[in-house]
Amino acid sequence: MHRITGKTGGDSLIEMSPTDSFNDNINGYDQHAQDPSSTGSIQQGQSPSPLRRDVCVDTCESLNTSLASLSPSDDSDGPQSDPQTSERISDLTGLSRKRALFLKFRSRIDKQQHSKDSVFFRDGVRMIDFVLSYVDDKDGERKQERRRLYEADLVNVGLELETEDKSESDDGKTYFLKIHAPWEVLATYADVLKVKVPFKANDIPDNSDTPMNWLSTPFRLPEHIMHPQPDYFTAPFDKSKSDFFLIDNKDTFFSPSTRNRILYYILSRCSYFRDECGDKDKKGIKRLLNNGTYTAAFPLHDCRYWSRSKDANCESDRYNLHKHWARFFCFFKEQPLNLIRKYYGEKIGIYFAWLGFYTEMLLFAAIVGTMCFIYGLLTYDDNDWSKEICSEKVGGNIVMCPLCDKKCGYWKLNTTCNSSWQSHLFDNVGTVFFAIFMGIWVTLFLEFWKRRQARLEYEWDLVDFEEEQQQLQLRPEYESKCTNRKLNRITQETEWVLHRTATDLMGKLLLCWATVTLWISLIIACIIGVIAYRLAVYAAFASIMKDSATSHLQVVGPYITPQLATSVTASCINFVIIMILNLMYERVAVWITDMEIPKTHLEYENKLTVKMFLFQFVNYYSSCFYVAFFKGKFVGFPGDYEYMFGSKLRNEECDPGGCLIELTTQLVIVMTGKQVWGNIQEALVPWLMNWWGSRNARNHPESLYSRWEQDHDLQSFGQLGLFYEYLEMVIQFGFITLFVASFPLAPLLALINNIIEVRVDAWKLTTQFRRPVAAKAHSIGAWQEILNGMAVLSVVTNAFIVAFTSDMIPRLVYMYAYQPDGEMNMKGYINNSLSVFNISAIPLANKPDDGESPSWFNSSITTCRYRDYRYPPGHEKEYSVTMQFWHILAAKLAFIIIVEHVVFLVKFFVAWLIPDVPSDVRARVKRERYLVQEYLHNYEVEKLKIQLSQNGHSDCTCTPMIYPSIPKHEVLSECL
């Protein structure tokens, strides 16, 4: 084996001569094969361009062997063998063209026993690891030159290529370049990427059996689905020690996800510039996709998903995933995480593991939240304050002050009867208990997820991945910009670094965060606009419904009030604004993150995560924060009202039943609307798009369309597809934690959504999207810290909601301190909570001057009531806050301090009590490290013995020592 030296970082790729393989068939690919006039592969009778002299000598024998293996009929069946036939097919359209393609390929199947549904080259041996597609267009010469240089570089690296002519495609325009990585390439880059592979079967017994395990039988999947591969101890692959590892079959030794990850690593670093130009920026498949040189680049799905392939060599992982995972009726089954990891890679596997665990934990929160809601229903008739509001003797005789200037009139308190009863469903003693429970639940969720994640890290060989990814996941966009070399203090090797001046760095940072601040300011401006809409439209609704709630809206009856109509319409408008701003900001966030040129993929995702989450946090939660903590808090009192920014729009007041029901309305509309819209986008839209332009292979038993054409027609999952899935779930997590005290059914809605979400995401990945390029990740990344931050913030927000948004504290203070009869009940609470105002005290400046004074101003009513704790007119401190106001405020602050300290104390105790890594996982990690050291030591000893015996030193009886200065027990103690 000969290996041409080269650099593995940002400088260049490792290059291998075509003879660098372990008895693999040489492809002999023509470097000009992407030219439309020379398609196909050498195996199909194509005349190759002259090879270098040293290459020709090495490849002649293997090339002749490969050609001799084909029958004359096979040789004449290639794309170049019958130009008249191909030309006639190209002239056909519609069904005639499809029939001609079908008949032509059926003849090939008969001759070569090779199906178009196959994932192999035409020789039926070499697997297709990656596919590139392109079309002819106006700028064909430039793009053709780029493809020629790029594909030549792929061949120099050692990849084998085969082209499908456009006459073979359904549209007659698309070429498909199939790429295969032979063992030598895979072994080389597995060594570079430190891919962990098995070296010994796991000998630690599995003691995971639990009592009454039979109860979980209905939720289990078959063993071969849950554990598609045996459990092994693994170690980083070393090409020079290939016989150390358990290599039974080189073709299947590396999993499909590992193969396409290696391929994408190579494709991202191969260049398409001439040596004399030296333009390092012209590198990578991503850039070629952006400039249209290639239209798509993707690894293939393995065979069909709706039935098992007839090809015995084709794996059926996709079929198994669709059958046992990607169907909605499997919602009660466990997820085949190991099979997901094998097929899609660790990064997608970690996401579905987290989503599944999050959904399982939501079940407990949903049960408790539903119980709190049922408690509100059961105590519906014990609600004394709502009875007072609805009664004619109390609520019917209380005249409330107008809620807006000029157009609003006096109104009876009993008109809010329905909203008062509705508010009790969520504003009761159970709310306090549920808020405390959710503070503890979120801690348990995060701590138990750490343990689950630690177990997956070990099982999926990700224990030491965090240090590796900093070096092995450099972004090609960063590497192409590097101009200087710098000594790495850790490795003591020089590496390429990006030179940035202080001015350039500060300029980009200022531009970046100025853009983020501008967009957040835009959100705040939109929220202020919605608030102004609330203030302006309330007067309109009040004038329409001033006589009766049913005067003009007889269909909906008494349930529609000005407050409810204003709240619902404002929430809907706010939701539409949120969706529009989301679509606009996504592009901006990606643009400014690209401009920063992060070094690694991890750094790129973390930067994008921070920007997107800050924006989404303000976008989704700002309206809820307004209703919860600002509405009704800065109102003033009749005669001295507060106005919005000095305008004529009076600040909003809360309903006599409290602002909690409005917060519930806001939360339900935004949260439910987001989930429904998200499911429509994720499920219905992809299905309709694929149905509209589909080439449904299900209707063609002989698989008229090739495997690469079928996958090409699917949508691209995109590099940020998983990022948006995480973002969606984290925003949902915020809804069920930050404001859950106002809506205990939020976890139940989230649970129902997530049950659907898991299967919709699985269905999309398996049937509607191309196979994503596999990537490694040892955790959920920056989202873990975001969830921790939201968990802490949720304790504060829920405490403030119970204290200041709910009426729970004022009721308790009244019952224990101000109940006139000294009884433990709420009789008289409504009259106690409303202050009295003398209408004649309204300043003349506040009286309407438009010549048409409203009826309420000239009425015979002399006093009205408003929601506050102030002294009545005629008192020496009239309209000043009473002592009861200060008692309630002190009780609210005391409640916040006590609840926060209790919940935080429990949170920290639970976090300390539950270790992040299970004890059995810690033991397995130590055992594996010990075995790696021991087996490598023994391997080197045996290898040295063999070398000495071959050199004629077999008479030496001493035992060679690899570590002569370190006793063996010291080496083992280091691993332990």
N, C-alpha and C positions, 0 to 999 in steps of 0.2 A: 504494500500500500504506500502510495506517495502522496504527500500533502504539501501543497504550496503554502508558504508562510503568508500570513496576513494578520490584520488587526480585527478584533472582535467587537470593538466599541463603535464609536461614531466615525472611525476612519474608513474602514472597508470591511467586507465580509471575508470569511474563510473561503478560500477557493480550493477546488479539488479537480484533478484531472479526471477524464471519463473512466480511467482504469481504477479509480479509487472506489471500489465497491467489493463487497463480499460475494462474488459470483453472481451479481445481478446482471440482467440483460441490459445492454446499453441501448439507450433510445436512439442515439445518432440523430438528434433533432437538427433540422436545418435552421440556421439562425435567421433565415429570411422567410420562414414559413408563415409569418403573419401577413405577408403580401397576399392580396386576394387571388393573385394568379398562381400561387403555389401553396395550396392548402393540403391538409391531411398530415399524415406522419410517414416516416420512412417505412414503417411496417406495412403501409398500404401501397407500396410501389412508387413512392415519390422519389424523384431524382434529387439527391442531396447536392447542396453547393459544396465546393471543395473545402475539405477540412484541413486543419494544420497538419503538417507532415508527421509530427509526433503523435497526434491524435489518430490519424488515419491508420497507422501501423497497429495501434492498440485495439482499434474498433472493427477492423475488417473481418476478423474471424467471428466475433459475436454478431456483427451485422449480417454476414452470410448465413449464420445459423438461424437468426431471426427470420430472414427472408425465406429460407428453405422450409421453415415450419409452416408456411402458408401454401395452400394449394394454388394452382394457376387461376382457378376461378376467383379465389380470394384476392389474388394480386390484381386481377382485372376489375375488381369491384370497388376499388378505391375511388375517391372523388375525382382523380385525374385520369382514370382509365377510360372513361366514356364521356368526353366533353359534350357530345351531342345530346346524350341523355340528360345531363345536368342542365344544359341550356334549354332543353324542352321543358323540364320541370320548372325552371326559373320563369318561363313565360306563362305558366298556369297560375290561376288564382282560385281562391275559395275552396269549395269542396273537391274540385278536380285536382287541385294541387295537393290537398291532404290525402286523397286517395292514391295519387302517384307516389307520394313520399311513403305512404304505408306499404304499398306493394313493393317498392324498391327496398325498404328496410326488411320486409318479411323475407325477401330472397336472401338478404344478408344473414338473417337469423338462421335460415335453413342451412346456409353454407358454413357459418362460423359458430353456430350454437351460441350466439351472443345477443342478448336482449338490449333494446334501447333503454330499458329501465335499469340496466346494470350500472354499477358505480365503478367499473373497471375500464381500462383502456381497451382497445379493440382486440388486443391479444388475450383478453380475459384473465390476465394475471396481475398486472400492476393496477393498484387502486388509485382512483382519482381523489387526490387530496384537496385540490382547490380548482376553481374554474374562473377564468376571466372571459368577459364578453366584450365585443366591440362591433361597430357598424361602419360602413363607408359613408363619408359625408363630404362636404365641400372642402374642408380643410384636410383632406385625406393624406396628402403627401407629408405634411409636417407630423401628423399623428402616426403615419406609417413608419416614419423614421424613428420616432420615439419608441414605438413598439419594437422595432428591429433592435435598437440598442438595449432596451430593457430586457427583452427576451434572450438576447445574447448573454447578458449578465446573469440571467437566471440559469442558463446552460453552464456558464463558467462556474457557478456555485455548485453545480452537480444535479440540478433538478432535471427531470425528463418531461418533455412537452409533446402534446398531440393536438392538432387543430381539426375542428369540424368546419367544413366549408359552409358558406351561407346558403348554398343550395339544399343543404340538409336541414335547415331550420324552417320553421313554419312560416315566418314572415319573409323569408328569402333575402334578408338583409343582415342578419346577425351571425357573426363568427363566434365560435366558442373555443377557447384555448384551455385544454385540460392539463393539469400539472400533477405530477407524481414525484414524491420524495423517496428515493431509494434508501436502503438501510444505512448506507454510509453517511448520507446527509442527516438523517434523523439522529444517528448515533453522535455525530459531531456536534450538532446543536443541542441535543439533550445534555451533552457534557457542558456546553457553554451556559445553558440555562439552568444547570443543576437540577434537572428533573429527577424526582425521587422514584425509584423503581424497586421491585421486590428482590430480596436476596435470601430470605428464609421465611418459612411458614410460621405464623403466629402460634406460639406454644403456651400462651397464657389462657387458662380455661375461662370460659364465659359463665359468670355466675349472676347473670342478670335476671334470672327467673324470679318472678314476684308471686305472692299468694293470689289465688283466684285469677290466675292469668287467663283462664278460659273465657272470662267476661269480655276480653278485648278481641276475641276471635272474629266477630263480625266486622271489625274495623281493620283487620290485617289484610295484607296482600301476600301472594305466594312467595315462598322463600327465595326462589330464583329471580324474582322481580326486586325484592328488597335488598338482596345481596347478590348482584350479578357476578361478582368476582370474589375469590377466596380472600381471607384476611392474611396479610403478609407483614413482616417487618421490612422496612424500606431504608434505602440509603441513596444519596445523590449519585446519579449515573456517572461513571468514569469510563470513557471509551477505551482507555488502555487496560482496563480490568474487566472487559466485557464478560469473560468467563466466570467472574465472581458472582454475577447476578443470575437469576432464574430465567434464562432465555430459552423457552421451548420452541417458539416460532417467531422469527424475526418480523414476519408480516403483521402479526397481531400483538407483538410485545408492547408497543406503544398504543395507548387507547386512541380512538378517533379524535377526541378533543385535544389530546396532546399533539397529535400529528398536525391538525390544522392550526394550533397555536404556534408550533414551530414554523409552519409554512408562512403564516402571517408575519412572524418575526423577520423572516428572510425577505418577503415581498415588501415590507416596509422599509428595508434598508438597501435594496438593490437600486442602482442608479440608471439613468438613461441619458447621460451626457458623454460626449466624446472625450478621450483622454487629453487631446490638445486644448480642449476648452476649460476643463477643470472646474466647471460650475457645480459646486457641491450641493447647491440648493435643489438641483434636479434629481431628486431621489424619492423613492417610495411610491407604493401603489395608491396611497391616499391622494397625492398630488396629481397622479395620472387620472384618477377618477374625477377630480375637481376640474381639470382642463379638458375632459371629454375624450381623452385618448382611449380609455376603456369605459364602458357603460356600467359594468358591475364586476364585483369580485366577491366570491363567496365559497365556502366549503359546501359540499353536497350533503343533503339528507341521505340516510341510508335507506334506499328503496321506498316503497309506498307505505302510507300509514294506515290505510283502511283494510288492508289484507296482507298476508305474508307473501313475500316475493317468491316466485318460482325459481329464482336463482339461488342455488344451495350455498353459494359463496357469499351471498349478501346477508349482512347482519339484520336483525329484526328489532333493534332497540327502539326505533321510531314507532314501529307497530305496537310494541309493548307499552311505550309511554302513552300512546293514544288510547289504547284499550284500558289501561289500569289507572290513568292519571288525568288525561285531557278530556274526559267526559264529565258532564255535570252530575250525572247519576252516581258518580264515584265520590261525591262530596263528603260522604261520611267515612271514607277510607283514608288510611294514612298515605303519605306521599312517598314514592320510591326515590328518596333523596340520593342514594348511591348510584342509581341508574341515571338520574338527572345529572349528577356530577360526571359520570362517565361519558354521557352523550353531549352535554353542553358546557362542561367545565365547572371549576370550583366557584367562580364568581356568581354565576346564575344559580348554582346549587345552594350557596350561602343565602341568597335572596329568598328562595323558596323555603329554606329551612327557617329563616327569620319570620317570614310571612305566616307560615304554618304555626309556628310557636306563638306568635302574637295573636293569631286567631283562636288558638286553644285557650290562652289566658283570658281572652275577651269573654269566653263562655262564663267564667266565674263573675266577672264584672257585670255581665248582662243579667245573670240570675239575681244578683243582689239589687241591681238597679230596677229590675222588674218588680221585685218584692217591695221596694220603696214606693214605686208607683201604685202597686196594689194597696199598700197601706193608705195612700192618699184617697183611693177609691173607697176603702172600707170606712174611713173616718169622714166621708163626704157629708154625712148628716150631723156630725158633731162640730161642724164649723160654725161657731157662734157669731163671728164677725160677718160672715157672708149672710147669715140669717138676718142680722140687723140691717145690712145693706139692702136686702131684698124685701124686707117687711115694709108695709105701708106706714106703720106707726113711726118707724125710725128713718129708714132710707127715703120713704115717700114724703116726709116732712122736712128733710134737710135740703136746702137750696144751695147749690154750689156756685162759686164765682165763675165767670166766663173764662174759658181756657185760651182765648185769643182776643185781640183788640178788635173793636168795631163790628165784625160780622158774627161773632159768637155771642150767644145769649146765656141766660141762667139755665141751669139744668138740675134735674132731680138726681139725688145720689143713687136711687134704685135703678137708674138706667144702666148702671155698670154691674148689675146683678150677675149676668152670665160670666163676664170676665173675672169677677170675684170668685165664683165657684171653680172656674177653670184654673185660676192661679193656685187654689188650694191643692190641686193634684200634684203640684211640684214644690209649693212653698209650705212645707210642714216639717215636723220634727224629724221625719225620715231623711230630709235633705241634709241636715247636719250630720247624721250618722253616715250617709253615703259619701259626703265630701271627705270625711275622715278616712273611710274605708278606701276610697280611691287613692288617697295619699299613700296608704300602705300598699295597695295593690300595685301601683306603678313601681314601687321599690322591689317588690317580689318579682315582678315581670323582668326588670332589668337585671337583677341578680341571678335569677334562674336562667336567663338567656346567656349570661356570661359563662355559666357552667355548660350549657348546651353547645355554645360556640367553642369552648375549650375542647369538648369531646370531638366535635367535627374537625377541629384543627389537627388533632392527633390522627383520627381515622382517615383524613384526606391528605395527610403528609404536608401540613402547613405550619408545623410548629416553629420552624426557623425561617419562615418565609419573609417576615417583616424586614430583616436585614438584607436579604437577597434582592428584594424587589427594587430597592433603591439603586442598585447597580444594573439589574437586568431588565428593568422596565423603562429605560430612557426613551423618551419620545423621539421619533425620527425628526419631527419638526425642530426640536431642540438641537439634535446632533447636526443637522444641516446648517445651523447658524453658528456653530462653534468655530472660533478662529484661533484660539490660544490654547496652549497646553499648561497644565498645572500639576504639581506633585501632590498626590494623595497621601496624606500623613498616615493613613491607616495601612494601605497596601504598599506604600512606598513606590508606586508606579505613576508615571505621567498619564494624564487623561485630558481629553478635550473639554474645555470649559467655554462658556459664552461670555465674551467680554462686554461689560456694560459700564458706561460712564455714569457718574452720580447724577448728572443732569438728565440723561436718558431715563435712568431708573426712576427718579423723582417725577419726571414728566409723565411717564406711563402710569405711575401710582396715582398721581393727582387726577389724570384723565379718567382712570378706572373708577375711583371712588367718587369723583365728581358726577360721573354718569349714574352710579348707583344712588347717590344722594338725590340727584335730579328726579329719578324715577320714583323713589320713595316719596319725594315731595309731591309728585304728580298724584300718587295714590291719596295722600292726605288732602290734596285739593279736591279730588273727586269725592272723598268722604264728606268734606265740608259742603260740597255741592248737594250731596244727598241729604245732609242735615237741613240745609236751606230749603230743599224740596219738602222735607217733613214739616217745617214751620209754615211754609207758604200754602201747601195743599191741605193742611189740617183745617184752615179756615174755610176752604171750599167745601170739604166734606161736612164740616159743622153746619154750614149754611144750607146744604142739601138736606141734612138729616135733623134740622133744628126742631121740627115738630115731633117727629117720631122716627125711630130707627127703621120703620117699615113704610114710611110715607112714599118713597120713590123706589125702594128696593124690596118689594113684597116677596120676591122669590126666596131670598135668603133669610127673611124674617128678622127677628130681634137680635140675631147673633152678630150682625155687622154694626159696629159703632164707628164714629170718626177716628177714635184711637186705633182700632183694629185695622180699619181700611188704610189709614196712613202707614201703620207699621208694616203691613203685608206688601203694599205697593212699593214702599221705600226699600224693603228687603229684596224684592225682586229686581228692582233697578240696580241696587248695589251688587247683586249676584251677576247681572249681565256685565256691569263695568269690570268686575273681578275677572271674568272670563276673557274679556277683550284685552285688558292689560296683561294678562298672563301670556296670551299669544304674542303680543308685541315684545314683552320683555325677554322671553326665552331667547330670541335671536340676539338681542343686545348683550345678554349675559355671556353667551357663547363667544360673541365677537370680542368683547373686552378681555375675556380669559385667554383666547387665542393670542391676543396682542401682547399679553404678559410673557408668553413663551415659557410655560412651566417646564421644569427639567424632567420629571417623571410623570407617568400616568396617574400615580397616586396623588402627586402634588396638583396636577391639573384638575382632578375630580374634587379635591378638597377646596381649591379656590372657587371652582364653579358652584360647589355646594353652599359655601358661605354666601356668595352673591345671590343665588337663587332663593335660599331659605330666608335671608333677610327681607327680600322683596315679597315673597309669598307670605311670610309672617305678617307683615304690615298689610298686605293686600287682603288676606282672608280674615284676619282677626281684628282689624281696626274698628270695623262697625260694631262688633260684639263688645269691644272695650268701651266704645262710646256709650252704648246702651247700658252696660253694666256699671260703669264708674263715673259717667258724666251727666247722663240724662237725668233731669229732675233734681240735680244737686246744686245748681246755680240759677235758681228761678226768681228768688226774691219773694215779695208778697204783694197783694193788690195795693195799687197806689205807688209802689216802688219796685216794679218788675225789672229784671235784667234782660237786655236785648243783645242779640248776636252781633258782635263787632260794631256796636253803635247804630245798627240799622233799625228798621221798623219791625223786624222779625223777633218776636218774643221767644225767649228760651222755652224749650219743651218742659212740660210737667209730666210727672208719672201719674198713672191711673190710681184712683184711691185704693185699689187692690195691690199696688206696688208695681215696680218696673220689671219684676222677675218674669212675668208672663210675656212681656215684650222681648226680653232677652231670649226666652224660650222660642218665641216665634222667629226671631232673627237667626238663631242657631239652627233650627229645624230647616228653614228655607235654604240657608247657605250650605249646610252640611249635606242635606239630602239632595239638593240640586247639584252639588259638585259630584256626589257619588253616582247619581243617575246619569249625568252628562258624561262622566268618565267612562261608565260602562257602555254607553251608546258609542262613544268614540272608540273604545277598545274592542268591542265585540261586533256591533251592528255595522259600523262603517267599513272595517276591514272585510267583513263577510260580503257586504253589498259590492265593494270594489272588486273583490275576487270573483264574485258571481257574475258581475257585469262583463268583465273581460276575461272570464275564465276559459281555460281549455281543459275542461273537467275530464281528467284521464279516467275517472271512474266509468265513463261511458265507452271507453276503448279498452277492452280486455287485453288486447295485444300491445297496449302501451304505445300508441301512435307517437306520442311526444317523448322525446328522450328525457332522461333524468335531469340533465343540465338545463333543458328548456323548461321543464316543470318548475324547477327551483328558481330559474331566472324570472319567471312570471310572478313569483311571490314577492311580497313587500320586504324591504330591508328592515331588519330590527334596529339598525343604527347603533353607533358607538355609545350614544347617550340614552338608549332605550331603557336600560336598567336604572339609570340615574333618575329618570322621570317616574319610574315605578316606586322607587324609594321615596321620592319627594311627595308623591300622592299619599302614600301610607303615613308618612311623618306628619303631614298636614292633618290627616284624619286623627292621628294620635293626639294632636293638639286640641282638636275639638272635644274629644272624649275625656280629656284631663283638665284643660284650662277652665272650661265652663260647664263641667259636668254637674255641678251643684244646681244649675238651673234646669237641667233636663236629664233625669236619671235614665231615660230610655236611650240615650245616645250610644252607650256600649252595645245595646241590642241591635240598633240600626247598623253600627259598624260591624258587628258579628255577621249579620245577614249579608252585608256588602262584601266582606272578606271571603266568606264561603263561596260566593259567586266569583270574586276576584281571582282566587287561586285557580279555579277551573278555567276561567276566561283567559288568564295569562298562559296557562298550560296549553289550552287549545290554540291560542295565537301562535305560540312558539312552535308547536308541533305541526300545524296545518296551514297557517296563513302567512308565516314569515320564513324567509330563508334561514338556514342554520347560522346562528351567530358564531363569530370567531370566539373560540374558547379563551378564557382569561382566568388567571389565578387571583384569589383574594382570601386572606385569612380571617377577615371580619367584615362587618358592615361599614367599616371605615369611619369617616367623620360623622356619620349619622348617629353613632353611639354616643358621642359627646353632646350632640344636639338633643337627643332623647333624654340624657341625664339633666341637661339644662332645663328642658321643658318640665321634667318631673319635679324639679325644685320650684320652678315658677308656678306650677299648678297648685301647690300647697298654698302659696300666697294668694293667688287669684280666687280660689274657692273660698278661702277664709274671708276675703273682702266681699265676695258675692253674698255669702250668708249674712255678713255683718251689715253691709251698706245697701245692697240691692234688694235682698229679701226683707220682709217685715218681721222676721223671726225674733230678733233682739228687742224691738219696741214692744212686741206682744208679751214677751217674757218679763220685761221690766214692768209693764202695766199690771200683769197678773200677780207678780210678787210684791210690788211696792205701791201701786196706785189704784188697785181695785177698791172702790168705795165701800163695799160690803165686807171686805177682808176675806172673800172666798177665792178659791183657786179656780176661777173661770174667767172667761173673756167677755162677760156681759158689760156693756157700756164702753167697750174699747173704741168703737167707731166714733162716738161722740167725744171721747177723750182725745183722739188723734187729730181732730179737725179744729182749727182756730176760727174765730169770728172776725168779720170785717164790716165796718160801717161804710155803706156805699157812698154816703155824702162826703166822705173824706177823700174821694178820688180827686186828684188835682185837675184843674181846668185844662191844663196842657195835655192831659191824657184823654180828654173827652173828644169825641168825633167832631170834626169841623167841616164835613163835606155837605152840610145842609140836610142830610138825611140820617138823623140820629136813629140808631137801632131801637127796637121796641124795649129792649131790656133796660136802656138808660133812663127812659121816662116812666118806668114801671113803678108800682107802689111798693116794691120790695125795698126794705131799708137795710137789711144785713144779708150777707152771704158767707159761706164757709169755704175754707181752703185747707190744704193738707200741710200742716206745719204745727210746731209747738210754740205759740206766741201768746202774749197776754192780750185779753180782749180790749175793745175800745172803752175808754173811761177809766181804765186802770192807770195808776201812776207810771207804770212802765209799759204802756200800751204799745203793742206790735213789737216789743222786744222778746227775745227768746226766753222761755220759762226755764225753771230749774230742772224740770223733767227732761228738757232737751239735753242738758248737760249730763244728766244721769244716763240717758240712752247713749250718748256719745261715749261716755266712759265705759259703759258696758260693751259697746261695740269694739273699742280698742282693746279692752281686757280679753274679749273673746278671741280676737285675732292673735294676740300675744300667746294666750294659753294654747289655742289649737295649733299654731305654728310650732311652738316648742314641743308639744306632745308628739305631733306627727314627725317632726324632724328627729326627735329622740328615738322614736320607734324605727324610722328609716335607717338611721345610722347603726342602731343595734342590729337590725336585720341584715344590713350590708356586712357588718362585722361577723355575724353569726354564720353566714352562708359563704363558704370559700369559693373563690372564682373558678378554681380547677378541682374537679372531683378527685378523690384520693386514688381511685383505681386508674384514672387517666395519668396522674402524676407517676404512678408506679410503672405503667406501660412505657411512658416516655423515657424513664431512667433505664428500664430494661432494654429498650431499643438502642439507646446510645451505648450501653454496655456491650451489646451484641455487635454493633457496628465496629467498635474498637477491637473486640476480641476476634471477630471473623476476619477483619482486615489484617490484623497482626498475624494470624495463622496463615492467611492467604499469601502474605509477603514472605513468610518463612518457607512455605512449601515452594513458592516460586523461586526463591533463592537456592533452595536445595537442588531443584531441577537444573538451574543454571550452572551450579557448581559441578553436578554430576556430568553434565554435557561437556564441560570444559576439562574433564579428566581429573577432577578433584573429588571423586566419589570415595576415596579412602579417608577423607576427613570425617571424623566422627563427632566433631563438636557441633553444637546447635547454634546456627546463625542467630544473631540478635539484631532486630530492627532498631530497638531502642537500647543500646548497650549501657547508657548512663542512667536509665530510669528503670527501676525494678518493675516487674509486671504488676504487682499489687498496687503500686502508685498510679500506674496508668488506669487501672480499673477503678481506683478510688476517685480519680478525676471525673470519669464518666458518671459515676454514681453521685 
